Amino acid sequence: MKTAFLFPGQGSQYVGMGEDLYRRYEVARDVFSTAEAVVGFPLKDLCFQGPREELQKTAYTQPAILTTSIACLRVLEVSGIQPDVVAGHSLGEYSALVAAGVLSLEDAVRLVQRRGQYMQDAVPLGTGGMVAILGLDRPAVEQVRQQAAQVGVVEIANYNCPGQVVLAGEMRALEAAVDAARAAGAKRSVLLAVSGPFHSSLMRRAAEKLAVDLEGTAFDDPRIPVVANVTGDYVRTADEVRAALIRQIYSPVRWEESIQRLVADGVTVFVEVGPGRVLSGLVSRIVRRKTTVLNVEDQATLEKVLAHYKGVG
């Protein structure tokens, strides 16, 4: 039995995330305390109490999700559960790198806080966004994108799973894409709860700024294998990780390929570590063979994971 830990990205946040484990486990409290010292604002209060509108802002969302995810990770670790391989969706890749020993928690929090600010500043609020197109295959979505590109910038941002591709770009182009997708027979088009056109060329300015911070940060080679978003394959050295993180901001997230890579290498248990079950749903749609998909975000979900490993131990 081979286990992958998966770490969620932006859009998984909710008010109250992390609070249950914070109250029960000293290691979770330590993570929040460390993160708050780095970000310089009451991160714990934002996660536990909101307001939701503030938690949705990219510059706050990114450190909040990473901190919650690492708190969940530390609780898993002290409970004796370790991954064989890790991956994270977009922002979640930074959590995966902490799990793999590439980045310290302090450096990861600092980087994602700046990453969030750079991404938020790259495009004026309200002028860009992301839309998930449901029920069309990749060639059909590409045709939709080409039609919409006649009125503005629109690009493929996430290959999430079969029948779910996310577009990012200017709002007018996304609106045109929604119309074109409906005409092409899409089941639905969903505007995502993000504040910008992430993983598109509109983020290149943010990537240039983040590159400076990444170059000034200590990276270690991964202690356990990490699958990167931009390739859907392994990054094996600190330099490869750093280069992949720069490209990741303006390149598509190849999540479907990432999960297929893990399955091909024998992963049979996927544990989503952090708020929500977005990635669990995607895995269930990507993997056709018998697979165990679990998540950890509070005591109840932790107990299900522990029961699974006890049952197979």
C-alpha positions as CSV (number, residue, x, y, z in Angstrom):
1,M,0.0,0.0,0.0
2,K,1.5,3.3,-1.2
3,T,0.1,6.6,0.2
4,A,0.1,10.1,-1.4
5,F,-0.7,13.2,0.7
6,L,-2.4,15.8,-1.4
7,F,-2.6,19.5,-0.4
8,P,-5.5,21.8,-1.5
9,G,-5.2,25.1,-3.2
10,Q,-7.2,28.3,-3.3
11,G,-10.9,27.9,-3.3
12,S,-10.9,25.3,-0.4
13,Q,-10.9,27.9,2.3
14,Y,-13.9,28.3,4.7
15,V,-14.4,30.1,8.0
16,G,-13.6,27.7,10.9
17,M,-11.0,25.7,9.1
18,G,-8.3,24.2,11.4
19,E,-10.1,25.2,14.6
20,D,-11.0,21.7,15.8
21,L,-7.4,20.4,15.5
22,Y,-6.0,23.6,16.9
23,R,-8.0,23.1,20.1
24,R,-7.0,19.4,20.4
25,Y,-3.3,19.3,19.4
26,E,-0.3,21.2,20.6
27,V,1.5,20.6,17.2
28,A,-1.4,22.4,15.4
29,R,-1.2,25.3,17.8
30,D,2.5,25.5,17.2
31,V,2.0,25.8,13.5
32,F,-0.5,28.6,13.8
33,S,1.7,30.4,16.3
34,T,4.8,30.1,13.9
35,A,2.8,31.3,10.9
36,E,1.3,34.3,12.8
37,A,4.8,35.5,13.7
38,V,5.7,35.5,10.0
39,V,2.6,37.1,8.5
40,G,2.2,39.8,11.2
41,F,-1.6,39.6,11.4
42,P,-4.0,37.5,13.5
43,L,-4.2,34.5,11.0
44,K,-5.8,32.2,13.6
45,D,-8.7,34.6,14.1
46,L,-9.2,35.0,10.3
47,C,-9.3,31.2,9.8
48,F,-11.6,30.5,12.7
49,Q,-13.8,33.6,12.7
50,G,-13.5,35.3,9.3
51,P,-15.0,37.4,8.0
52,R,-15.4,35.4,4.9
53,E,-14.8,38.4,2.6
54,E,-11.4,38.9,4.1
55,L,-10.5,35.2,4.0
56,Q,-11.4,35.3,0.2
57,K,-8.7,37.9,-0.5
58,T,-5.7,36.1,-2.2
59,A,-3.1,37.7,0.0
60,Y,-4.8,36.3,3.1
61,T,-6.2,33.1,1.6
62,Q,-2.8,31.7,0.6
63,P,-1.1,31.8,4.0
64,A,-4.3,30.7,5.7
65,I,-4.8,27.6,3.6
66,L,-1.1,26.7,3.9
67,T,-1.1,27.1,7.7
68,T,-4.2,25.0,8.1
69,S,-2.8,22.3,5.8
70,I,0.5,22.1,7.7
71,A,-1.4,22.0,11.0
72,C,-3.3,19.0,9.7
73,L,0.0,17.4,8.4
74,R,1.7,17.8,11.8
75,V,-1.2,16.0,13.5
76,L,-1.0,13.2,11.0
77,E,2.7,12.9,11.6
78,V,2.4,12.7,15.4
79,S,-0.3,10.1,14.9
80,G,2.2,8.0,13.0
81,I,0.9,8.4,9.4
82,Q,3.6,9.3,6.8
83,P,3.3,9.7,3.0
84,D,5.3,7.9,0.4
85,V,4.9,10.8,-2.1
86,V,3.2,14.2,-2.1
87,A,1.6,16.7,-4.4
88,G,-0.3,19.9,-4.1
89,H,-2.8,21.8,-6.3
90,S,-1.4,25.2,-7.2
91,L,-0.9,26.9,-3.8
92,G,-1.0,23.5,-2.2
93,E,2.3,22.7,-3.9
94,Y,4.0,24.8,-1.2
95,S,2.4,22.7,1.5
96,A,3.6,19.6,-0.3
97,L,7.2,21.0,-0.3
98,V,7.0,21.6,3.5
99,A,5.9,18.0,3.9
100,A,8.8,16.8,1.7
101,G,11.4,18.9,3.7
102,V,12.2,21.2,0.8
103,L,11.0,24.4,2.6
104,S,10.7,25.3,6.2
105,L,7.2,26.3,7.5
106,E,8.4,29.9,8.1
107,D,9.8,30.3,4.5
108,A,6.7,28.7,3.0
109,V,4.4,31.0,4.8
110,R,6.5,34.0,3.9
111,L,6.6,33.0,0.2
112,V,2.9,32.3,-0.2
113,Q,2.0,35.6,1.6
114,R,4.1,37.4,-1.0
115,R,2.9,35.2,-3.8
116,G,-0.7,36.0,-2.9
117,Q,0.0,39.7,-2.8
118,Y,1.8,39.7,-6.1
119,M,-1.0,37.7,-7.7
120,Q,-3.6,40.0,-6.3
121,D,-1.7,43.1,-7.5
122,A,-1.0,41.7,-11.0
123,V,-4.5,42.4,-12.3
124,P,-7.0,45.0,-11.0
125,L,-9.6,43.4,-8.8
126,G,-12.7,42.5,-10.7
127,T,-11.1,42.6,-14.2
128,G,-9.9,39.0,-14.2
129,G,-11.0,35.6,-12.9
130,M,-11.4,31.9,-13.5
131,V,-14.2,29.7,-14.7
132,A,-14.6,25.9,-14.5
133,I,-16.1,24.4,-17.6
134,L,-17.9,21.1,-16.8
135,G,-18.9,18.4,-19.2
136,L,-16.7,19.1,-22.2
137,D,-13.5,17.3,-23.2
138,R,-10.2,19.0,-23.7
139,P,-10.5,19.6,-27.5
140,A,-14.0,21.1,-27.0
141,V,-12.7,23.4,-24.3
142,E,-9.9,24.5,-26.5
143,Q,-12.4,25.4,-29.2
144,V,-14.4,27.4,-26.7
145,R,-11.2,29.2,-25.6
146,Q,-10.3,30.1,-29.1
147,Q,-13.7,31.6,-29.7
148,A,-13.6,33.6,-26.4
149,A,-10.0,34.8,-27.2
150,Q,-11.4,37.0,-29.9
151,V,-12.7,39.4,-27.2
152,G,-9.8,39.2,-24.7
153,V,-7.2,37.1,-22.9
154,V,-8.4,33.7,-21.9
155,E,-6.2,30.6,-21.4
156,I,-6.5,27.1,-19.9
157,A,-5.4,27.3,-16.3
158,N,-6.2,23.9,-14.8
159,Y,-6.6,20.4,-16.2
160,N,-8.4,19.2,-13.1
161,C,-10.0,15.9,-14.2
162,P,-11.9,14.4,-17.1
163,G,-14.8,16.8,-17.9
164,Q,-13.4,19.7,-15.8
165,V,-11.1,22.2,-17.3
166,V,-10.6,25.7,-15.8
167,L,-10.1,28.8,-17.9
168,A,-8.5,32.0,-16.6
169,G,-8.4,35.5,-18.2
170,E,-10.1,38.8,-18.5
171,M,-13.7,38.9,-17.3
172,R,-15.2,39.9,-20.7
173,A,-13.4,36.9,-22.3
174,L,-14.6,34.5,-19.6
175,E,-18.2,35.7,-20.1
176,A,-17.8,35.0,-23.8
177,A,-16.3,31.5,-22.9
178,V,-19.3,30.7,-20.7
179,D,-21.6,31.5,-23.7
180,A,-19.5,29.5,-26.1
181,A,-19.4,26.6,-23.6
182,R,-23.1,26.5,-23.2
183,A,-23.5,26.5,-27.0
184,A,-21.0,23.6,-27.2
185,G,-23.1,21.5,-24.8
186,A,-21.3,22.0,-21.5
187,K,-23.2,20.8,-18.4
188,R,-22.2,23.9,-16.4
189,S,-19.8,26.8,-16.1
190,V,-18.8,27.8,-12.6
191,L,-17.1,31.1,-11.6
192,L,-14.5,30.2,-9.1
193,A,-14.1,32.0,-5.7
194,V,-10.7,33.5,-6.6
195,S,-9.7,37.1,-7.1
196,G,-7.7,36.9,-10.3
197,P,-6.8,35.0,-13.5
198,F,-4.3,32.6,-11.9
199,H,-2.1,30.3,-14.0
200,S,-2.4,32.5,-17.1
201,S,0.0,34.8,-18.8
202,L,-1.6,37.7,-16.9
203,M,0.4,36.5,-13.9
204,R,3.9,36.9,-15.5
205,R,4.5,40.1,-13.6
206,A,3.8,38.3,-10.3
207,A,6.1,35.4,-11.4
208,E,8.9,37.9,-12.0
209,K,8.5,39.4,-8.5
210,L,8.2,36.0,-6.8
211,A,11.3,34.7,-8.6
212,V,13.4,37.2,-6.6
213,D,12.0,35.9,-3.4
214,L,12.5,32.3,-4.4
215,E,16.1,32.9,-5.3
216,G,16.7,34.4,-1.9
217,T,15.2,31.4,-0.1
218,A,16.9,28.2,1.0
219,F,15.6,25.1,-0.7
220,D,16.6,21.5,0.1
221,D,16.3,18.5,-2.2
222,P,13.0,16.6,-1.6
223,R,13.3,14.0,1.1
224,I,10.3,12.2,-0.3
225,P,9.1,12.4,-4.0
226,V,7.1,15.5,-5.1
227,V,5.0,15.7,-8.2
228,A,5.0,19.2,-9.7
229,N,2.0,21.0,-11.2
230,V,3.7,22.3,-14.3
231,T,4.9,18.9,-15.6
232,G,2.7,16.3,-13.8
233,D,6.0,14.6,-13.0
234,Y,8.6,14.5,-10.3
235,V,10.9,17.4,-9.3
236,R,14.1,15.9,-7.8
237,T,16.4,18.8,-6.9
238,A,16.1,22.1,-5.1
239,D,16.8,23.9,-8.4
240,E,14.1,22.0,-10.3
241,V,11.6,22.8,-7.5
242,R,12.5,26.5,-7.6
243,A,12.2,26.7,-11.4
244,A,8.8,24.9,-11.4
245,L,7.4,27.3,-8.8
246,I,8.2,30.3,-11.0
247,R,6.5,28.7,-14.0
248,Q,3.6,27.5,-12.0
249,I,2.1,31.0,-11.5
250,Y,1.5,31.5,-15.2
251,S,1.3,27.9,-16.4
252,P,-1.6,25.4,-16.3
253,V,-1.9,23.1,-13.3
254,R,-1.7,19.5,-14.8
255,W,-3.6,17.9,-11.9
256,E,-5.1,15.1,-14.0
257,E,-1.6,14.1,-15.2
258,S,-0.2,14.4,-11.7
259,I,-2.7,11.9,-10.3
260,Q,-2.2,9.6,-13.2
261,R,1.6,9.6,-12.5
262,L,1.0,8.7,-8.9
263,V,-1.3,5.8,-9.8
264,A,1.1,4.5,-12.4
265,D,3.7,4.4,-9.6
266,G,1.6,2.3,-7.4
267,V,-0.3,4.8,-5.1
268,T,-3.5,3.2,-3.8
269,V,-4.3,5.6,-0.9
270,F,-4.8,9.3,-1.3
271,V,-5.2,11.5,1.7
272,E,-6.2,15.1,1.2
273,V,-4.5,17.1,4.0
274,G,-6.1,20.5,4.7
275,P,-9.5,22.3,4.3
276,G,-12.2,20.8,2.2
277,R,-12.6,17.8,-0.1
278,V,-12.0,19.4,-3.5
279,L,-9.1,17.2,-4.4
280,S,-10.8,14.1,-3.1
281,G,-13.6,14.7,-5.6
282,L,-11.1,15.2,-8.4
283,V,-9.2,12.0,-7.6
284,S,-12.4,10.0,-7.6
285,R,-13.1,11.2,-11.1
286,I,-9.5,10.6,-12.4
287,V,-8.8,7.2,-11.0
288,R,-10.8,4.3,-12.4
289,R,-9.3,1.4,-10.4
290,K,-10.0,0.6,-6.8
291,T,-8.5,3.4,-4.7
292,T,-8.9,4.7,-1.1
293,V,-9.6,8.4,-0.9
294,L,-9.5,10.0,2.5
295,N,-9.1,13.5,3.9
296,V,-8.0,15.2,7.2
297,E,-9.4,18.6,8.3
298,D,-10.7,17.9,11.8
299,Q,-10.9,15.2,14.5
300,A,-13.7,13.2,12.8
301,T,-11.8,12.9,9.5
302,L,-8.6,12.2,11.3
303,E,-10.2,9.3,13.1
304,K,-11.3,7.8,9.8
305,V,-7.8,7.9,8.5
306,L,-6.4,6.3,11.6
307,A,-9.1,3.6,11.5
308,H,-8.1,2.8,7.9
309,Y,-4.4,2.4,8.7
310,K,-5.2,0.4,11.8
311,G,-7.4,-1.9,9.7
312,V,-4.7,-2.6,7.2
313,G,-1.8,-2.6,9.6
